[in-house]
Amino acid sequence: MSDERERLSHHLIDVCRRLYASGLIVATDGNVSCRIDAERFLTTPSGMCKGFLSPEDLVVVDLDGRALQGTRRPSSEFGMHGAVYRTREDVRAVVHAHPPTATAFSVAGVSLMEPILTEVVLGLGAIPTAPYATPGTPEVGEGVSRLIADYDCCILDHHGAVTVGGDLFEALHRMETIEQTAKVALSAHALGGARPLAPGQVEELAATRRAMGLRDIPVTRLPGSGM
């Protein structure tokens, strides 16, 4: 095993354990991947608890999800990861988890797109929701990749969330931010309703993002969806 693959293996396992320990995934939920190089990707195996993986459990696949190295079967949802990697060459890692509060918002049909937290506008731009698609089908990747073209995260209707990053930990932190935002939004609704940031405040934050050299993400609209 090369030094780079060994480093990525340990980082991927660390991220999986953090997701499991924080309740963002349970049982055999979720899947995580990262780029090794232009043609190879490291991904979690199918049907295993991600909180208890070892380097030997990980699988090296090509962009189509075909196993190149490893004894396990790769995640059945790598097709979604592959769609993201095809859409964004800058993405080095993809995390798919089932954050319970954020997932509950999608089950209830309540959007997290509204700009209510400064740190979300600065860090994520916005949190859109992809339309429902049956897990493991190409439609999941199609819906996710359409949003990831503009955003760094999205909720999957009735099916968790996806985040991307320049490395595994950035993708993890974005997943944590989604769940934290959902918890704040839920508490705000219980207190009488969330007050969204004013358009001028959102634009100031968007200008700050641009000044920081971050991607220019649309923060007040969601292309092609009511959510």
C-alpha positions as CSV (number, residue, x, y, z in Angstrom):
1,M,0.0,0.0,0.0
2,S,1.4,3.4,-1.0
3,D,2.0,6.1,1.6
4,E,-0.7,8.3,0.1
5,R,-3.3,5.5,0.1
6,E,-2.4,4.5,3.6
7,R,-2.9,8.2,4.7
8,L,-6.2,8.4,3.0
9,S,-7.3,5.0,4.5
10,H,-6.7,6.2,8.0
11,H,-8.4,9.5,7.4
12,L,-11.5,7.8,5.8
13,I,-11.8,5.4,8.7
14,D,-11.4,8.3,11.2
15,V,-14.2,10.2,9.5
16,C,-16.5,7.1,9.5
17,R,-15.9,6.6,13.2
18,R,-16.7,10.3,13.9
19,L,-19.9,10.0,11.9
20,Y,-20.9,6.9,13.8
21,A,-20.0,8.3,17.2
22,S,-22.0,11.5,16.7
23,G,-25.1,9.6,15.5
24,L,-24.9,10.9,12.0
25,I,-25.0,7.3,10.8
26,V,-26.2,4.1,12.6
27,A,-26.0,0.4,11.8
28,T,-24.7,0.0,8.3
29,D,-25.9,3.4,7.1
30,G,-23.9,5.8,5.0
31,N,-20.9,5.7,2.7
32,V,-17.8,7.8,2.3
33,S,-15.2,8.1,-0.5
34,C,-12.2,10.1,-1.5
35,R,-10.0,10.5,-4.6
36,I,-6.7,8.7,-4.7
37,D,-5.9,10.1,-8.1
38,A,-7.6,11.0,-11.4
39,E,-8.8,7.4,-12.0
40,R,-9.0,5.7,-8.6
41,F,-11.2,6.3,-5.6
42,L,-11.2,4.8,-2.1
43,T,-14.6,3.9,-0.7
44,T,-16.4,2.2,2.1
45,P,-17.7,-1.4,1.7
46,S,-21.3,-2.4,1.4
47,G,-23.2,-3.8,4.4
48,M,-20.7,-3.0,7.1
49,C,-21.0,-0.7,10.1
50,K,-18.8,2.3,9.2
51,G,-17.9,2.9,12.9
52,F,-15.8,-0.3,13.0
53,L,-13.9,-0.4,9.8
54,S,-10.2,-1.3,9.3
55,P,-8.0,-0.3,6.3
56,E,-8.4,-3.9,4.9
57,D,-12.2,-3.3,4.6
58,L,-11.9,-0.4,2.2
59,V,-12.2,-0.8,-1.5
60,V,-10.4,0.9,-4.4
61,V,-12.7,1.5,-7.3
62,D,-12.7,3.3,-10.7
63,L,-15.1,6.1,-11.5
64,D,-17.8,3.6,-12.5
65,G,-17.6,1.9,-9.2
66,R,-15.8,-1.2,-10.4
67,A,-13.6,-2.8,-7.7
68,L,-9.9,-2.6,-8.5
69,Q,-8.4,-3.6,-5.1
70,G,-9.8,-5.0,-1.9
71,T,-11.8,-8.1,-0.9
72,R,-15.0,-6.4,0.1
73,R,-17.9,-5.3,-2.2
74,P,-17.9,-1.5,-2.7
75,S,-20.8,0.6,-1.6
76,S,-23.9,0.1,-3.8
77,E,-24.3,3.9,-3.7
78,F,-20.9,4.7,-5.2
79,G,-22.7,5.6,-8.4
80,M,-23.9,8.8,-6.6
81,H,-20.3,9.5,-5.6
82,G,-19.1,8.9,-9.1
83,A,-21.8,11.4,-10.5
84,V,-20.4,14.0,-8.0
85,Y,-16.8,13.4,-9.0
86,R,-17.8,13.7,-12.7
87,T,-19.5,17.0,-12.0
88,R,-16.9,18.7,-9.8
89,E,-13.2,18.0,-10.5
90,D,-12.3,20.0,-7.4
91,V,-14.1,17.6,-5.1
92,R,-11.7,15.3,-3.3
93,A,-14.2,13.6,-0.9
94,V,-17.9,12.8,-0.6
95,V,-19.8,11.9,2.6
96,H,-23.3,10.5,2.6
97,A,-24.8,10.2,6.0
98,H,-28.3,10.1,7.6
99,P,-28.3,13.1,10.1
100,P,-31.5,12.5,12.0
101,T,-32.8,16.0,12.5
102,A,-31.9,17.2,8.9
103,T,-33.5,14.0,7.5
104,A,-36.7,14.6,9.6
105,F,-37.0,18.0,7.9
106,S,-37.0,16.4,4.4
107,V,-39.5,13.7,5.6
108,A,-41.8,16.6,6.9
109,G,-41.3,18.4,3.6
110,V,-39.7,21.4,5.3
111,S,-36.8,23.1,3.5
112,L,-33.5,24.1,5.1
113,M,-32.8,26.4,2.2
114,E,-33.9,29.6,4.0
115,P,-30.8,31.6,5.2
116,I,-31.2,31.7,9.0
117,L,-27.5,31.3,10.1
118,T,-24.6,33.5,9.2
119,E,-22.2,30.6,9.4
120,V,-24.2,28.5,6.9
121,V,-24.3,31.3,4.4
122,L,-20.5,31.8,4.8
123,G,-19.6,28.2,5.0
124,L,-22.1,26.4,2.8
125,G,-24.0,29.1,0.9
126,A,-27.2,27.2,1.4
127,I,-28.7,23.8,2.1
128,P,-30.9,22.7,-0.9
129,T,-32.9,19.4,-1.1
130,A,-32.7,17.0,-4.0
131,P,-35.9,15.3,-5.2
132,Y,-36.8,11.8,-4.0
133,A,-35.0,8.9,-5.8
134,T,-34.8,5.2,-5.0
135,P,-31.4,4.5,-3.2
136,G,-28.9,2.9,-5.4
137,T,-30.4,4.0,-8.7
138,P,-28.8,6.4,-11.2
139,E,-31.6,8.9,-10.4
140,V,-30.0,9.6,-7.0
141,G,-26.7,10.6,-8.6
142,E,-28.5,12.7,-11.2
143,G,-30.4,14.7,-8.6
144,V,-27.4,15.1,-6.4
145,S,-25.0,16.1,-9.1
146,R,-27.4,18.8,-10.4
147,L,-27.2,20.5,-7.0
148,I,-23.6,19.8,-6.3
149,A,-22.7,21.7,-9.5
150,D,-23.6,24.8,-7.5
151,Y,-23.6,23.8,-3.9
152,D,-21.3,21.9,-1.5
153,C,-24.1,19.9,0.1
154,C,-27.7,18.8,-0.2
155,I,-30.4,17.0,1.6
156,L,-31.8,13.9,0.0
157,D,-35.6,13.7,0.2
158,H,-36.4,11.0,2.7
159,H,-32.8,9.8,2.6
160,G,-30.1,11.7,4.5
161,A,-27.7,14.1,3.1
162,V,-24.6,14.5,1.0
163,T,-21.6,16.8,1.5
164,V,-18.4,17.3,-0.5
165,G,-15.1,18.8,0.2
166,G,-11.5,19.4,-0.7
167,D,-10.6,16.6,1.7
168,L,-12.5,14.1,3.9
169,F,-12.6,16.3,7.0
170,E,-14.0,19.3,5.1
171,A,-16.8,17.0,3.9
172,L,-17.3,15.8,7.5
173,H,-17.5,19.3,8.9
174,R,-20.1,20.3,6.3
175,M,-22.2,17.3,7.4
176,E,-22.0,18.3,11.0
177,T,-23.0,21.8,10.0
178,I,-26.1,20.5,8.2
179,E,-27.3,18.6,11.3
180,Q,-26.5,21.6,13.6
181,T,-28.5,23.9,11.3
182,A,-31.5,21.5,11.4
183,K,-31.4,21.4,15.2
184,V,-31.3,25.2,15.4
185,A,-34.1,25.5,12.9
186,L,-36.2,23.0,14.8
187,S,-35.7,24.9,18.1
188,A,-36.5,28.2,16.4
189,H,-39.8,26.8,15.0
190,A,-40.7,25.6,18.5
191,L,-40.1,29.2,19.7
192,G,-42.5,30.6,17.2
193,G,-40.6,30.5,13.9
194,A,-37.2,31.2,12.4
195,R,-36.4,34.7,11.3
196,P,-34.4,34.6,8.0
197,L,-31.6,37.0,7.4
198,A,-32.5,40.0,5.3
199,P,-31.6,40.0,1.6
200,G,-29.0,42.7,2.3
201,Q,-27.4,40.7,5.1
202,V,-27.3,37.7,2.9
203,E,-25.6,39.7,0.1
204,E,-23.0,41.0,2.5
205,L,-22.2,37.5,3.6
206,A,-22.0,36.3,0.0
207,A,-19.6,39.2,-0.7
208,T,-17.5,38.0,2.2
209,R,-17.4,34.5,0.7
210,R,-16.2,35.9,-2.5
211,A,-13.5,38.0,-0.8
212,M,-12.3,34.8,1.0
213,G,-11.8,33.2,-2.4
214,L,-14.6,30.7,-1.9
215,R,-16.9,29.4,-4.6
216,D,-19.7,31.8,-5.6
217,I,-22.7,29.8,-4.4
218,P,-26.3,31.0,-4.9
219,V,-27.7,31.5,-1.4
220,T,-31.3,32.6,-1.9
221,R,-32.6,30.3,-4.7
222,L,-32.8,26.6,-5.5
223,P,-32.8,25.7,-9.2
224,G,-35.5,23.3,-10.3
225,S,-37.1,22.6,-6.9
226,G,-39.6,24.0,-4.5
227,M,-37.4,22.9,-1.6
